[in-house]
Amino acid sequence: MRRIAYIAGLLTKHDIVVLVCAVSPFREARDQARQHIRRFIEVFVDAPLHVCEERDPNGLYRRFRAGQINHVAGVDDPYEKPEDPEVHCHTDRETVAQSAANVVDLAMRYILR
């Protein structure tokens, strides 16, 4: 996460809009990224575990339940939910289009100010 935040910070210093998709399970790492990146927007893509397991396009949860893998964030490894994300996408209650629109709307407000 530190490397990602470092590169994103360099780019944003040159007014480049950067979107990063990263599983960052620890609040401290996200807070450090926020300190280094101008106009940082934290997006919490959230779904209950049972919904994640139903979707499971890569079979991650299936392999975990079968004992084939370990260290799955939010299952047997910790995941600290964001306390106050700028955008909270409840993907079990909204469509992909609605979640994306919420992210884009806020990003545009940040860009235009």
N, C-alpha and C positions, 0 to 999 in steps of 0.2 A: 504494500500500500504506500510505503514511503516513496518508492521509485515512481509510482504512478502520480502521486501528488507533486513530486518534484518536477516532473516533465509537464504536467498540467499547469503548474505554477509558472514555469518559464513561458509557456505558450500564452497564458492569459496576460502576462506582463506586456505582450505585444498585441493585445486586443484580439486575440484569436479565441473564438468560442470553442470550448472543449467539453465534450460529453464523455464520461467515463462510466463503464459498466463494470462494477467490481463487487464481489461479495467481500464485505469488510466487517467481520463479526465483532470487532472490538471498538467500543465508543471512543476510546483514547486515540486510536489511529485515525478515525474520522475527524475528531476534534483537531488533531495535528494537521490534517489536510486542509481543514477550514482555515487555519492560521496562515497557510502558505498560498492560498488561492483566492484571488480577488473575486468578489461576487459569487462565492461558493453557494451552490444550491444542493442540499441533501434531499434525495428522492428515496423514500422508503417504499419499495415494492413489496407489498404485504399480502400474504394469504395464509389461512390456517394450515397446519401440517397435513391434515387429511386431504385438503384441496391440492397441495403440492404433490402428495402421493398419487392422487388420481391423475394428475397431468403428467408427471414424470416422463418426459420425452426421451431421456437418456437411460432410464432404468436405474437411476442412482438409488432411489429409496428401495426399489425391489432388490437390488444387490446388497444394500445394507441389511434389509430384513432377512435375506438369505445367509447373512454372515460372511459375504464375500468381500466387503469393504468396511472401513471404519472412518471416523473423523468426518462426519457429515454435520456441517454447521446447523445448529438448531435442533439436532437430534441427539447425537452422543458427544458433540463438541459444542462449546458455548456459542451463543449468539446474543449480543446485547442490543436490544431494539433501540433505535434512535429515540431520544426523549422529546425532541421538538423539530422534526424534519420540516423543511420548507414545503415539500409536497409529500403527501401520504397517499399512495395508490392502493386502494383496497381491491385487489384484483378478483376477489371472490364476489364483489358486489357491483363492480363497474366493468364496462367493456374495455378492451385494449384501446379503442379509439378515445374513450373518455379519459383513461389514464394518460395517454399520450397528449391529449389536448391540455390537461392540467399542467403537465411538465412544460410543454411548449409555451403556454400562456405565461407562466411565471418567468421562463427563460427570456421571452421577448420583453417583458417588463423590466427585467434586469439589464438587458442589452440597450434598451431605449432610454434608460435614465442617465 
